[in-house]
Amino acid sequence: MNNKKYVKSGRETAGRSEESAMTNDNKKQEDKFIMMTTRPVEQLVCQLAIPTIIAMMITAFYNMADTYFVSKIGTSAAGAVGIAFSMMAIIQALGFLFGHGSGNYMSRKLGEKKPEEAKEMAATGFYTSMLAGAVIAALGIVFINPLSRMLGSTTTILPYAREYLKYILVGAPFMMASFVLNNQLRFQGNAMYGMYGICIGALVNIALDPILIFGCKLGIAGAAIATSTSQFISLCCLYMICNRKSIIKIKFKNFKPRWLVYREIIRGGLPSLFRQSIASISAICLNYFARQYGDAAIAALSIVSRVSMFAMSALIGFGQGFQPVCGFNYGANKFNRVSRAFWFCVKSATIVLAIMAILGFIFAFQVIGIFKTGEQQVLEIGVSTLKLQCLSFPLMGFLILSNMMLQTIGEAVKASVLSLARQGLCYIPVLFILAPLYGMAGIKLVQPIADLLAFALSIPLTFSVLKEMKKSNTRSNYV
């Protein structure tokens, strides 16, 4: 009799606890909705952008740290990092496909007050990315030699590239899944939590690099092991944060691999996949043309790529602060807030990028000089290439923020075209024209010319959507 009473009491207690948890989650979701759709967009964007800017810059910094420490091994080793970067871009592209695809959808559904659909999307995006990463790792390791050559390795770079790639591929599932969780947190308006996970991983990487490369005498393999280890730690931190602090928890019971779910992931994440994949293809093409000028050319272009990425990381982080504001308000049909947030971001980014471009141009020699590989040719090629790329920096604010807005509101076709433009539709044809005609001088000019063409393409694509949102907002106010 007493046992039955205890069982009944236990069930009632469990039921009340579950109901209380659901009530707390509902309250959090409602508070988040009110915050995202009523607070001034300028304040919101800055609040959400600060942690994403920090996370992006720290990530870019540890990529530069990898390049810095590996460059101490030699020019061929530094070139191998540039070769492996193409493969890492592919892994990142797939991580962004699932992360941005699920995150965009989640932010709109939270704006529409449909949290159950957001939970299903979160779990499906996360677990699918882990499986996809495992497949890439297995195939990459099996075909490591042809993969290294395909990415543009010279005979002298090949041994280093093969060693570096092997360990990077082992970490592919962790890398992809951490990108997914970081983006899901960000699109829920929890960018600060995402920053914690990313920054912990980055700091681990920076600490492990000198220990494994020089202390344990593992050379370039040490750099790759440090990167993969940091990605695993970052994933563990993000997973714990998601299930303790986030309004949307990752639960296996919500993993529902259905076509309707994957269709939304593809719709929202395809522009990111295109953008990152085409960047990888462009890097392979660039390495193909540059390798005839020796390992020094590949090393120099790799260094400039990492430096430019560091400069652009602040912009991307700022744009990532804009995306949840865009998604929530678009889902809530508050189009005037979407437009106002977009223009605030464009104006702010353009001013900051113009200042960074001036500083980069003036101090190009000092910046490239940090990455000493022992060859003067690396310095000469790197300095002139960086100066030319600084010329197009101020255009990137409008271009990248336009792409982010189109992707977040579900304009998949326009966003995909814009994603392909800078590093694909514009970059690759210009590279194939200028490199054979003007050699190394032509290679240096490719990026700024491609940026100018992509900027021109972004204008009509973006203004057509802004115009339609303005009309929809007018009709809504009229009704």
N, C-alpha and C positions, 0 to 999 in steps of 0.2 A: 504493500500500500504506500509506504513512505517512498520506496524507489520510484513508483509511478509519479508521485508528487514532484520528486526531484527532476525526473525526466521532463515532466510538463513545464516545471519552472525554468529548466535549462532551455527548452525550446522557446519559451516566451521571452527569455532574456536575449537569446540569439536573434529572435525576430525583431525585438526592439533595437538591438545594436545595428542590425542590417538596415532597419528603417531609418535610424538616426544617421548612419553613414550616407544613405541615399539623400536624406534631407540636407546634410552638409554639402554633398556634391552639387545638388540642385541650387543651393544658395550661392556656392562658389561660381557656378555657371552664370547665374543671374547677375551677380556682382560684376563678373567679367564683362558680360554683355553691356551692362549700363556704362561701365568705364569706357569700353571701346567705342561706343556709339554716341556718347554725350560729352566726354572731356574734349577740350580744344585739341585739334589734330596736331598742331605744331608741338604742343607739350607731350602728347602721346608718342609721336614719332621719336622725339628726342629721348624720352624715357625708355622706349623699347630699343632704340638704336645704340645707346651707350654700351650695353653688354654685348650686342652683336658685333659692334665695331671692335671692341676689346678682343672678343673671341677670334674674329677674322684676322686681326693684326697679329695676335699671338700665334695663330696657325701659320700665317705667312712668315712670321719671324722664325719659327722652328724649321720651316722649309729652307729659309736662308741659312739657319744654323747648320743644317745638314750639308748644304752646299759649301759653307765656310770650312767646316771640319774636314770634309772629303777633299776639298781643294788642296789641303795640306799634304795629302797623299801624293798628288801629282795631277797633271793636266788630263791624262786619260781617265783617271778616276772621276774628276770633275765632269768630264764629258759623259761618263756613264750615268751620272745622276740626271743629266739632261735627257739621255736616251730613255731611262726608266720613268721619267716624268710623263711621257706619253702613255705608258701603261697605267700609271697612277691616275691620270686624267680619265681614262676609261672606267676604272673602278669608281672614281668619284662621280662620273656621269651617271652610272647606274644607281649609285647611292642617292643622287639628287633626283633621279627619275622617281624612285619610291618615296623619298623624303618630301620633295616639293609636290609630287602628285597627291600623296595622302594628306600633306599639310594644307595645301590650297583647299582641298575638299573639306577638311575638318574645320577650317576657319569659316567657310561659308555656311556649313551646317550649324556651327555654334551661333553664327549670326542669325540663322533661321530658327534657333532654339530646337534643334534636333540632335541631342547629344548621343543617342543610341547609334545613329548612323556614323557619327564621328568615331565612336569607340570601335566599331567594326572595321572602319578604314584604318585606324591606328594599328590594330593588331595585324591585319592582313599585310599592310605595307612593311611592317617590321620583320615578321617571320619570313616573308617572301624574299626580302633583301638578304637575309642570312643564307637562305638556300641558294640564291643566285650567286652570292659571293663564294660559297663552297664549290660550286661548279666551275667558276672562273679560276679559282686556285688550283683545282685538280688539272684542268686542261692546260693552264699556263705552265705548271711545273713539268708536265709530261712533254710539252713542246717548247721547253725553255730555250734551246739553241736556235731554232728557226724564228722564234718570237723575238729574241735579242737582235738578230740580223734584220728582221722585218722593221724593227723600230729605228733602224739607221745606224747600227754599230759599225765602226771600222774594225779592222783586224786587231788593232792595239786596244781598243775600247771593249771589245767583246768579252774578255775574261772578267772584267770589272762589272759590266752590265749584267752578265749572267749571274754572278754572285749576288749582286744587289737585288735583282728581280726575284730571285728564288725566295728570299725572306719576305719581300714585299707581298708576294702572292699568298704566302701563308697567312698573312694578316688581312687579306681581302674581305672575308666575311665580317670581321670586326670593324674594318674601315667603313664598309657600306652600311652596316647596321647603325653605327654611331652617327653617320650623316643623317640617317632617317630619324633617329630619336631627337637629334639636335634641331632638325627642321620642324618636327611635329611640336616640340615644346615652343619653338619660336612662333609658329602659326597660331598657337593657343594664346599668345601674348605673354608667355613665360620665358622670355629671352634670357633673363638673368640666370635661371636654372640651367639652360643650355650652355651658357657661358662657363659655368662652374665645371661641367663635365669636360668641355673642350680644353679649357685652360689647364686643368689638372693633367690631362694627357700630354699637352704641349710642354709643360714644365718637366714632366718625366722624360720626354724625348730629349730636351735640351740637356738635362742632367746626365742621361745615359750615353749620349753621343761621344764625348771625350773619354768616358770610362771604358766603353766597349771598343772604340776605334783604336785608342792609344794605350790605355791602361791594360786592357785584356789582349791587345795586339791582334784584334780581329779585322782591322782594316775596314774596307768598304762594307763587308758583311756586318760589322758592328753597327754601322749607321742604319742599315736596313732592319736589323733586329731591334734597335732602339725605336724605330718608327712603328713597327708592328706591335711591339710591347706597349707602347704608349696608346695605340689605337684600342687595344684590348682593355686597358685600364680605363680609358675614356668611355668605352661602351658600358663597362660595369657601373661606372658612376652615373651615367645618363639613365641607365635602366632603373637603378635604385631611386633616382630623383623622380623619374616618370611615375613610379608606383607609390611614391610617398607624398610628393608635392603637387603633382599635376592634376588638373581637373579631369583629364582623360587618362585612365590607367591602361597599361598593356597587359591583356589577359588572353591566354591561349584559347579560351572558350569563344572569344570574339573573332578568332582567325577563321575567316570564311572565304576561301579562294574561289570566288564566283566571277564570271565574266563581267557582270555589272560593276563590281568593285574595281577590277583591273582596268575596265574601260575608263573609269574616272581617274585612276592613277595615271594612265597613259595620257589622257586629256590634259591633266594638270602638270604632269612631269615631263612630257615629251619635249617642250622647249628647252628644259634643263639638260635632257639627254642629248639633244642636238647640239646645244651650245658647248657642252663639255666634250662630246665625241668629236665634233668637228675641230675643236682645239687640239685634240690628240692627233687627228689625221693631219692637221696643218703642221704640227710639230714634227711629225714623221717626214712630211714633205720638205720642211725646212732643213732637217738633219741630212736628208738625201742630197740637197743642193750644197749644203755647207761642208759636208765631209770631204769634198774634193779640195778644200782649202786647209785640211788637216784637223787634228784634234783640238788645236787652239781655237779654231772658228766655232766648233760645236760647244766647247767649254765657255767661250765668251757669250754666245747667244743664250746658253743655259743660265748663266749668271744674270744677264739682262732680264731674262724672263722672270726669274725669281725676284729681282729688284722691282720690276714693274708690277708683279703680283702683290708685293708688299704695299706699294703705293695705291693700287686699286682696291686692296682689301678694305680700306676705310670706307670707300664708296659702296662696296658690296654690303658691308655691315650696316651702313646707313640705309641702304635699300631694303635690307632684311628687317629693319625696324619699321619701315613703311608698309611692308607686305601684310602683316596681320591687321593693321589699321584699314588697309585697302579691302582685305577679304571680309572682315566683320561688317564694315559699312556697306560694301557692295551687296552682301547677303541680306542686309537690313534695308536695302533700297535707299540708302542715304548717299546718293551719287554726288551731291555737292561737296560732301566731306571727302570723298575719294579724290575729286579733282583738286580741292584745296590742298590736301596733303601731298599730292603729286607735285604741284608747282612749288610748294615750300621746299620739298626735297631737291628738285632740279636746281633751283636758285642757290640753295646752300651748297650743294655738291659742286656746282660750276665754279663758285668762288674759291672753295678750298682746293679744287684740282688745279686751278690756274696758279695758285700760290705754290703748290707742290711741283708743278711743271717748271716754274721759274727756278726754284731751288734745285731741282734735279738737273736742269740744264747747266746751272752755274757750278754745281759741285759734282758733276758726273765723274771726273777723274778721281776724286776722293772716295766716292761711293764704290766704284768698280775696283779701286785699289785695295779695298778691304779684303777682297777675295784673291789673294796672291797665289798664283800657281807656279811661279818661277819663269813664266814666258811673257816677254814684252808684247808679243802679238795679241795675247788674250786681253791685255789692258787697252791696246790701241783699238781693236775691233769693238770691245765692250763700251768704251767711252763714246765713240761716234754713234753707235747704235742707240744707246740710251738717250743721247741728246736729241736724235731724230724722233724717238718715240715720245719724248716730252712735248713735242709740238702738238700732238693730237690729244693729250690728256684732258684739256678743258671740255672737249666734245663728249667725253664719256659719261658725264652726269646725265644728260638727256637720253643718250642711247641706252644705257644700262637700266635706268629707272623706267623708261618706257617699256622695255622688255619685261621687267618685273611686274609692272602694272597689268600688262596684257595677259601675262601668264596667270596672275592671281585671280583675275575676274573671269577666267575660263575662255579667253579668246585664243584658243589653241593654235589655229592656223597662222594668225598674224604674229603671235609670240614665237612660233617655231621659225617662221621666215626671218624674223629679226634675230633670233638666236643663231641661225645659220649664217647670217650676213657677215659679221665682223671677222670671224675666223674661217669662214668657208666660202660663201658666195662671192665675197669681195677679196678675201686674203689669197686663196689658192690660185685663182686666175691671174692676179697681179704678180704672185710669186713666180708662176710659170712663164710670165712674160718678161719680167725684169731680171730674174736670175740669169737666164741664158744671154740676155742682151748686155747687161752691165756688170755681171759677176757679183763680187762681194758688195760693191756699192749698191747694186740693185736689191740685194737681199736686205740690206739695212733700211731701205726705203719702203719695203713692203707693208709693214705694220701701220705707219702713219697714213699712207695712201688708202689702205683698206679701212681704217677708222673713219676717214673723211667720207668715203663712199657709203659705209654703213650708216653713218649719221644722216646723210641725205635721204636714205631709204626709210629711216625711222620717222621722219617728219610726217609724211602723209598717213602712215599706218597708225601713228599715235593720235593725230588730230582728228581722224575720222571717228575714233572711239570716244574721245573727249567730247566731240560734238554730239554724238548719240546720247551720251550720259547727260549732257546739258538739256537735251530735248526731253528725255525721260523724266528728269527732275522737274522740268517745267510742267509736264503733263500731270505728274504726281501732285504738285502744289495746286494745280488748277482743280483737280478732282477733290 
